[in-house]
């Protein structure tokens, strides 16, 4: 049985499963895809900037960590030394989509993909990015933005 789809008043698609795959997860994956062309790994600071650009808000560490764990458990992203990158399979999926998608349409496409992924247990609760690394990246982003 597929998880229910809920569309909010602003058009953000939210899917619920064992751990709620939410709009934070969509933005995390979308941000990684946007910054990955030409780069092997994306600094956390840039991904947080994407959240701010699209959503005009930044996720809490807990939201970010849960979304990251959800995506890593499904082999959509890789995390190494506080840097993020899309998996080869996720890149192939994105390349199969139309090139010129609006940010909203691309987010919807990602949400549809995620709804089709099978439920599976989350990875161990250890931090893929520590709260300290998250806070440092957030502070660096906010300094740069100011």
Secondary structure, DSSP 4 states (H G I P E B T S, - for coil): -PPPEEE-TT--EEE-SSS---HHHHHHHHHHHHHHTT-SSEEHHHHHHHHHHHHSS---HHHHHHHHHHHHHTTSEEEETTEEEE-HHHHHHHHTS-SS--HHHHHHHHHHHHHHSPP-PPPPSS-SS-HHHHHHHHHHHHHHH-
